[in-house]
Amino acid sequence: MKFFRLLLLLLLFSNLSYARHIAGGELYYNYVSPDATRANNSIYVITLRLFRECNSGGPTLEAEQATVGIYEGDILFPSHDILPRTTDVNTISLNTAAFPCLVGNVGACYQVAQYSATISLPNSAIGYTLSRLGCCRVDFITNLAQPVSVGSNYVTRIPGRIALAGGVNSSPQFNVKDTALICSQKKFTLDFGAIDPDGDSLTYSFCEAFSSPGGNQNAT
């Protein structure tokens, strides 16, 4: 059984110099094989998926520096993994004219990009936590008292050999279809469908947002 947490929102960062442009994201990994060149290591492909509001004035996804921290327990692994920049950016949008409940010039358009890297990790008894922190939220969020202080943390975990009893694992990943619009007092559905390469069953749960006293965009 895998526990699939939806979005972990992290309250952090007070530095005003960072642009607010990332609207959401997801971090996941796929097990590839044992590492033939390093004894007792395994090869994984880690992928960060980021969403950007189309009309954001912040940096483009092509210019995004995607850095992932890798922890074994509470210990940061010797190096951060910097995922290569990408030029493969897709756009998903909704026809807002089909929603008569909307008032004003409302848009629903996001750009989506994926950043991937192949890494080799020692087989660990306790496993690893992968984390990508980002500063601030998109400018269009208007109901936050301090929007420049609200960031995000995308997390996934590689179980250790104790939990897997010598087995291997790939994480689930959400199916990306389109955006969603919600109107007051109207019925709506949100598709959180996901797939798991191992065929494991998935459960969903919400959790409280983590908080942080401060930091910078690259801290993990």
Residue, then its C-alpha position, 0 to 999 in steps of 0.5 A: m500500500k502506498f500513501f499518495r499525498l496530494l500537495l504539500l504547501l510550505l510556508l516559507f521565504s520572505n525575500l521579495s526578490y523572487a518572482r511569483h510564477i509557479a502555480g503547482g508541481e509534482l516530484y516523482y521517480n522511476y526505478v531503472s535497474p541496478d547500477a552495473t558500475r557501482a556495487n550496491n547502487s540503484i539507478y533512478v530517473i527523477t522528474l519534476r513537473l512544474f505548472r506556470e500560469c500563462n499570463s505570469g510575469g515571472p520567469t519562463l519554464e525554459a529558464e527555470q533552475a530545477t534543483v532537488g535535495i536528496y536526504e537519507g533520513d535527516i542527512l542531506f546527500p552529498s550533492h543536490d541534483i540539478l535537473p537539466r533545463t527543458t524546451d519541451v513546454n506544453t500549454i493546457s487551457l479551458n474554454t471559459a465561455a462554456f462556464p456561464c457562472l464566471v464573471g469578468n475576464v477569467g482565464a484558465c491557462y497553464q504551461v507545463a514542463q518536465y525536468s528529468a535526470t538519471i541518478s545513482l543512489p546507494n541501496s539504503a536501509i532507511g530510504y531517501t526523501l526527495s524535495r524541491l522547495g520553491c519561493c512564493r506563489v503566483d501573483f493571481i492569488t489574492n486571498l493570502a495575507q502575505p503571498v510573497s511568504v507562501g511557497s511550495n514543497y514538492v516531496t516524494r520518498i524512495p522506501g528503504r530496504i527495510a520497508l521493501a525487504g530487498g525489493v525496488n519501487s517506482s513512485p505514482q504520478f498524477n495524470v495530467k489532463d486539463t485545468a479545472l474551474i470551480c464556481s460558487q455553489k455549483k457542482f464540480t469534479l476534480d480528477f486526481g487520477a494517478i498511475d503506478p508503474d508497479g501496479d500498487s494500490l493508491t490511497y489519498s490523504f490531506c495533511e497540514a502544510f509544513s512551516s519554515p522560519g525562512g530560507n531562500q529558493n535553493a534551500t532544501 
